[in-house]
Amino acid sequence: MSDRSASILKNLQLSDKTALVNPDPLGAEDIEDRRADRKLKKTYACFLLLILVVQLTVMNIVFWRTGSGYLSFEKWTLDLYMAGTLAEVFGVVLVITKHLFPNRIS
């Protein structure tokens, strides 16, 4: 080994003369983006689930009130309302599962 190589190796072993370099300078940005993405997904999912709970609660109240005689609707009106509400619930669940939590190939 030459004197120069030995000098370089000796300098590398001294901790005050060397510093670790991040091999991926965008790594911290990527981690921060993933954290922000998860936080946004969680916010959207909670908001959409709250909408589902409210919608199903209102649907059940209308159904119960109609059955007990407090409200009266034509049969087709009530059937369309119930079917539309269930279609909305399934649509929101589909949006949550397909778009907020897509499959990722890593």
Backbone as JSON, one array per atom type, in Angstrom:
{
  "sequence": "MSDRSASILKNLQLSDKTALVNPDPLGAEDIEDRRADRKLKKTYACFLLLILVVQLTVMNIVFWRTGSGYLSFEKWTLDLYMAGTLAEVFGVVLVITKHLFPNRIS",
  "N": [[0.84, -1.17, 0.0], [0.52, 2.18, -0.78], [1.97, 5.23, 0.53], [0.21, 7.32, 0.31], [-2.33, 6.03, 0.09], [-2.42, 4.8, 2.58], [-2.5, 7.05, 4.19], [-4.95, 8.14, 3.44], [-6.72, 6.12, 4.28], [-6.22, 6.23, 7.05], [-7.13, 8.82, 7.62], [-9.84, 8.48, 7.03], [-10.66, 6.86, 9.09], [-10.74, 8.5, 11.25], [-13.14, 10.08, 13.13], [-13.79, 12.77, 13.31], [-13.09, 13.94, 10.95], [-14.59, 12.94, 8.93], [-17.84, 12.52, 7.54], [-21.11, 11.14, 7.53], [-22.82, 10.55, 4.55], [-25.91, 11.0, 3.1], [-27.08, 8.55, 1.04], [-29.29, 8.76, -0.58], [-30.57, 11.62, -1.43], [-33.17, 12.46, -1.69], [-34.6, 10.89, -0.05], [-35.57, 11.64, 2.52], [-37.54, 13.45, 1.76], [-39.26, 11.74, 0.39], [-40.13, 10.07, 2.45], [-41.48, 11.95, 4.05], [-43.49, 12.71, 2.25], [-44.91, 10.31, 2.06], [-45.86, 10.08, 4.68], [-47.52, 12.34, 4.83], [-49.34, 11.63, 2.85], [-50.54, 9.34, 3.97], [-51.77, 10.53, 6.19], [-53.61, 12.24, 4.93], [-55.18, 10.33, 3.57], [-56.27, 9.01, 5.77], [-57.81, 11.05, 6.88], [-59.69, 11.53, 4.8], [-60.88, 8.96, 4.7], [-62.05, 8.75, 7.27], [-63.88, 10.89, 7.14], [-65.54, 10.06, 4.99], [-66.56, 7.69, 6.07], [-68.02, 8.74, 8.19], [-70.0, 10.1, 6.76], [-71.28, 7.87, 5.67], [-72.31, 6.63, 7.99], [-74.13, 8.58, 8.91], [-75.87, 8.72, 6.69], [-76.92, 6.08, 6.6], [-78.14, 6.0, 9.11], [-80.13, 7.98, 8.86], [-81.61, 6.77, 6.8], [-82.51, 4.45, 8.12], [-84.1, 5.62, 10.11], [-86.11, 6.85, 8.58], [-87.19, 4.54, 7.41], [-88.11, 3.18, 9.7], [-89.93, 5.08, 10.75], [-91.77, 5.17, 8.66], [-92.71, 2.57, 8.69], [-93.94, 2.55, 11.2], [-96.0, 4.3, 10.86], [-95.78, 7.08, 11.09], [-94.76, 8.49, 8.95], [-95.68, 8.69, 5.53], [-95.28, 7.24, 2.44], [-95.42, 6.6, -1.07], [-95.24, 3.25, -2.29], [-93.25, 2.8, -4.31], [-91.71, 5.08, -4.12], [-90.51, 4.89, -1.6], [-89.11, 2.48, -1.99], [-87.32, 3.21, -4.05], [-85.85, 5.17, -2.72], [-84.62, 3.67, -0.65], [-83.11, 1.84, -2.19], [-81.48, 3.62, -3.61], [-80.03, 4.76, -1.5], [-78.62, 2.53, -0.53], [-77.12, 1.95, -2.82], [-75.54, 4.23, -2.89], [-74.05, 3.88, -0.54], [-72.6, 1.53, -1.17], [-71.17, 2.55, -3.33], [-69.56, 4.56, -2.11], [-68.02, 2.96, -0.42], [-66.67, 1.51, -2.36], [-65.16, 3.58, -3.55], [-63.52, 4.23, -1.38], [-62.06, 1.82, -1.01], [-60.87, 1.33, -3.54], [-59.6, 3.72, -4.44], [-58.49, 5.2, -2.3], [-56.92, 3.32, -1.05], [-55.06, 1.88, -2.92], [-53.72, -1.03, -4.63], [-50.3, -1.61, -4.36], [-47.37, -2.23, -6.11], [-44.34, -3.12, -5.07]],
  "CA": [[0.0, 0.0, 0.0], [1.33, 3.4, -0.87], [1.81, 6.16, 1.66], [-1.01, 8.11, 0.1], [-3.46, 5.17, 0.43], [-2.43, 4.63, 4.03], [-2.93, 8.33, 4.75], [-6.4, 8.27, 3.2], [-7.4, 5.19, 5.2], [-6.08, 6.75, 8.4], [-8.04, 9.97, 7.75], [-11.22, 7.99, 7.03], [-10.96, 6.25, 10.38], [-10.94, 9.56, 12.23], [-14.55, 10.46, 13.01], [-13.97, 14.21, 13.21], [-12.78, 14.4, 9.61], [-15.52, 12.36, 7.96], [-19.27, 12.62, 7.88], [-21.95, 10.26, 6.74], [-23.55, 11.22, 3.49], [-27.13, 10.29, 2.77], [-26.96, 8.09, -0.34], [-30.5, 9.17, -1.31], [-30.92, 12.93, -0.89], [-34.62, 12.65, -1.72], [-35.21, 9.91, 0.86], [-36.34, 12.32, 3.56], [-38.72, 14.0, 1.09], [-40.14, 10.62, 0.1], [-40.73, 9.66, 3.72], [-42.43, 12.99, 4.45], [-44.63, 12.6, 1.34], [-45.7, 9.14, 2.45], [-46.57, 10.4, 5.93], [-48.61, 13.27, 4.49], [-50.32, 10.86, 2.07], [-51.29, 8.52, 4.93], [-52.61, 11.41, 6.99], [-54.71, 12.67, 4.08], [-56.05, 9.17, 3.37], [-56.99, 8.76, 7.02], [-58.82, 12.11, 6.99], [-60.75, 11.23, 3.84], [-61.59, 7.74, 5.1], [-62.9, 9.07, 8.43], [-64.96, 11.74, 6.66], [-66.47, 9.25, 4.2], [-67.26, 6.78, 6.97], [-69.01, 9.55, 8.91], [-71.11, 10.29, 5.83], [-72.01, 6.6, 5.59], [-73.07, 6.42, 9.23], [-75.25, 9.52, 8.91], [-76.82, 8.32, 5.65], [-77.62, 4.86, 7.01], [-78.99, 6.34, 10.24], [-81.32, 8.66, 8.32], [-82.39, 5.77, 6.07], [-83.19, 3.59, 9.09], [-85.15, 6.4, 10.76], [-87.21, 6.96, 7.61], [-87.79, 3.21, 7.3], [-88.82, 2.91, 10.95], [-91.08, 5.99, 10.83], [-92.75, 4.75, 7.66], [-93.32, 1.33, 9.19], [-94.78, 2.81, 12.37], [-97.13, 5.13, 10.45], [-95.54, 8.53, 11.24], [-94.54, 9.02, 7.59], [-96.3, 7.84, 4.5], [-94.76, 7.4, 1.09], [-95.84, 5.55, -1.98], [-94.32, 2.1, -2.22], [-92.12, 2.97, -5.21], [-90.86, 6.16, -3.61], [-89.69, 4.33, -0.51], [-88.2, 1.48, -2.56], [-86.25, 3.91, -4.76], [-85.0, 5.82, -1.72], [-83.79, 2.65, 0.0], [-82.15, 1.32, -3.18], [-80.5, 4.68, -3.86], [-79.15, 4.89, -0.33], [-77.7, 1.38, -0.51], [-76.18, 2.12, -3.93], [-74.59, 5.25, -2.46], [-73.16, 3.26, 0.45], [-71.67, 0.66, -1.89], [-70.29, 3.42, -4.12], [-68.56, 5.18, -1.24], [-67.1, 1.9, 0.0], [-65.83, 1.23, -3.53], [-64.2, 4.68, -3.67], [-62.55, 4.1, -0.3], [-61.16, 0.68, -1.21], [-60.13, 1.38, -4.8], [-58.81, 4.93, -4.7], [-57.71, 5.63, -1.15], [-56.0, 2.27, -0.69], [-54.8, 1.05, -4.11], [-52.64, -2.02, -4.52], [-49.0, -1.09, -4.82], [-46.35, -3.24, -6.36], [-43.05, -2.55, -4.67]],
  "C": [[0.89, 1.24, 0.0], [1.07, 4.27, 0.34], [0.53, 6.97, 1.54], [-2.25, 7.31, 0.48], [-3.56, 4.98, 1.94], [-2.9, 5.9, 4.71], [-4.44, 8.52, 4.59], [-7.17, 7.36, 4.15], [-7.34, 5.69, 6.63], [-7.03, 7.93, 8.62], [-9.51, 9.53, 7.78], [-11.62, 7.39, 8.37], [-11.18, 7.3, 11.48], [-12.36, 10.13, 12.06], [-14.74, 11.96, 12.86], [-13.69, 14.75, 11.82], [-13.72, 13.84, 8.55], [-16.94, 12.53, 8.46], [-20.04, 11.67, 6.99], [-22.73, 11.08, 5.73], [-24.76, 10.36, 3.18], [-27.04, 9.85, 1.31], [-28.15, 8.5, -1.2], [-30.94, 10.52, -0.77], [-32.42, 13.2, -0.88], [-35.34, 11.68, -0.78], [-36.06, 10.56, 1.93], [-37.62, 12.92, 2.97], [-39.74, 12.9, 0.82], [-40.85, 10.15, 1.36], [-41.78, 10.67, 4.18], [-43.67, 12.96, 3.56], [-45.52, 11.42, 1.71], [-46.47, 9.4, 3.74], [-47.75, 11.34, 5.66], [-49.72, 12.55, 3.72], [-51.17, 9.99, 3.0], [-52.23, 9.37, 5.77], [-53.83, 11.88, 6.19], [-55.69, 11.53, 3.83], [-56.88, 8.89, 4.62], [-58.1, 9.8, 7.2], [-59.99, 11.85, 6.06], [-61.56, 10.01, 4.26], [-62.52, 8.01, 6.28], [-64.1, 9.92, 8.01], [-66.0, 10.93, 5.88], [-67.23, 8.25, 5.07], [-68.3, 7.51, 7.81], [-70.23, 9.8, 8.02], [-71.95, 9.02, 5.73], [-72.87, 6.36, 6.83], [-74.29, 7.32, 9.26], [-76.31, 9.09, 7.9], [-77.59, 7.07, 6.06], [-78.53, 5.11, 8.21], [-80.27, 7.01, 9.77], [-82.2, 7.66, 7.58], [-83.17, 4.88, 7.05], [-84.3, 4.34, 9.83], [-86.35, 6.55, 9.84], [-87.94, 5.63, 7.49], [-88.63, 2.89, 8.53], [-90.07, 3.78, 11.07], [-92.17, 5.61, 9.83], [-93.47, 3.5, 8.13], [-94.25, 1.56, 10.37], [-95.93, 3.77, 12.07], [-96.94, 6.63, 10.62], [-95.32, 9.22, 9.89], [-95.27, 8.11, 6.61], [-95.73, 8.24, 3.14], [-95.41, 6.35, 0.21], [-94.79, 4.44, -1.95], [-93.08, 2.32, -3.08], [-91.17, 4.06, -4.74], [-89.93, 5.64, -2.53], [-88.69, 3.32, -1.04], [-87.03, 2.15, -3.29], [-85.3, 4.6, -3.79], [-84.07, 4.82, -1.05], [-82.73, 2.11, -0.95], [-81.08, 2.35, -3.48], [-79.53, 4.86, -2.72], [-78.15, 3.74, -0.28], [-76.69, 1.47, -1.65], [-75.13, 3.17, -3.58], [-73.58, 4.69, -1.47], [-72.13, 2.37, -0.25], [-70.7, 1.47, -2.74], [-69.21, 4.08, -3.29], [-67.55, 4.15, -0.75], [-66.16, 1.54, -1.14], [-64.77, 2.32, -3.71], [-63.12, 4.55, -2.6], [-61.56, 2.98, -0.61], [-60.32, 0.78, -2.47], [-59.17, 2.56, -4.9], [-57.99, 5.4, -3.51], [-56.66, 4.59, -0.77], [-55.73, 1.35, -1.88], [-53.71, 0.02, -3.82], [-51.37, -1.43, -5.08], [-48.05, -2.25, -5.0], [-45.01, -2.59, -6.06], [-41.91, -3.47, -5.01]]
}
